[in-house]
């Protein structure tokens, strides 16, 4: 039963990663005309997501002293909470923004690389607990990746 919960959590993380990328791309489109330095000063938590960092810290703390039978449920709850938050944010702030796949393919390429990294890590190690930790760490890199690509595209 625990393996089913772990794999459900990973499948939901995949959905979350796609939603997170869509939100970050929508955010990039919405604030495209603003200077990057000004945007970081005004809204620093668009680059470093405090919620993702908080969930990673909670998971790591529980990983140190909790029973291994509890961790898959905690991971599932964390991923479900992230999905609800992202869906709320998208519907509240970015519902009018349309994303063109042809223009924004470079961002999705990075998301695919993150999926491949997580999949390869799971395939090589066969350790779901460490893969869950890795996925929570990878959540921190999506906004940073999209921000860096945005800067590089502007300099071209």
N, C-alpha and C positions, 0 to 999 in steps of 0.2 A: 504493500500500500504506500509506503514511503517513497518508493521509486516512482510511482504514478504521480504523486504530489510534486516530486522533484522535476520530472519531465513536463508536467503541466506548468510549473513555475518557469521553466526555460522557454517553453512555447509562448507563454504570456510575456516573457521578457523580450522575445523576438518582436511581438506585436508592439510592445512598449517602445522598443528601439526605433521602429518605423514611425510611430506617432511622435516620438521625441524629435526625430530628424525633421519631420514635417513642421513641427512647431518652431524649431530653430530656423528652418529655412523661411518660414512665414515671418518670423521675427526679423530676419535679415532683410527680407523684402520690405517690411514695414518701416524699418529704420535705415534704409539704404542711402538716403540723402544726408544723413547725419554723419559727422566726422567720427571716426572710431575712438579717438582719445576722449572726446566729449561724451560719447555714449558710455564708455567704460566708467568715467567719473560719475555720470548721472545714474547709471544702472549697472553697478558692478556685479550684481548677482545674476545678470544675464550670461556672464561668462563663467563664473564659478557658481554652480547651482548648490545652494545651501541644503536643499531637501535631499539631493542625491548624496551629498557628503554626510548628512545626518543619518540617512538610512545605512550607508556603508559603515559608519562608526557603530551604530546599534548592532548591525549584523556581526561585526568583528568582536564586539564586547560579548555578545551572546555566544559566539563561536568559541571563546576562551573557556567559558564555564558551564554552558548549557549542555544538556544531553543531545546527542546527535539525532535523536528521534524528533526533537522539537525544531531544529534548524530548517528543515524543508517547509514546515508550516510558516515559520517566520519569514522565510524568503518569499513564499507565495503571497503572504499578506503585504510585504513590502512592494512587490511587483504590482499587485492589485491596487495598492494605494497610489503608486506612481502613475498607473494607467488612468485612474480616476482624476488625479490632479492634472495630468496632461490634457485629457479630454475636456475638462472644465476650462483650462486655460485657452485651449484652441477655440472652443465655442464662445468663450467670453471675449477674447481679444483679437482673434485672427480668423474669424469665420468668413469674412468678406474677401480674404486674400486667396487668389488662385495660384497654384504652383504649376509651372510649366516644366515637364520632365525633360524636354530638350534643352532648356536653358540651365537647369539646376542638376544635371546629371552628375557633375563632379562631386556634389555633396553626397549623393546617394552611393557613389563609388566608395567613399570613405566608410559609410555605414555597412556596405557589403564587406569591406575589409574587416571591420569589427566583428561581423557575424562569422566570417571565416576564421578569425583568430580564436573566437570562443569555441567554434565547432572543432577546430584542430586541437585545441587544448583539451577538450572533452574526449576527443577520439584518442589522443596520445596518452593521456593520464588515466582515463576512465574514473576520474574522481569528481563526482557531482558537487561535493561540498566546496572544493576549490574552484570549480567552474562557476558556481553561484557567486562566490566572492569576486572572481574575475569579472563577471558581468556587471556587478555593482561598481567596480572600479572603472569599467569601460563606459558606464553612464556619465562619468565625469568628463570624458574626452569628447563627447559629441558636440557640446557648445563650443569648446575650444577649437576643435577641428573646423567647424563651420566659420568661426570668427577668423581663423588663420587663412582659410581659403578666400574669404571675402577680402581680406587685406591684400593677398597676393593677386587677386583678380583686379583690384583697383589700381595696383601699381603697374599693371601691364599696359 
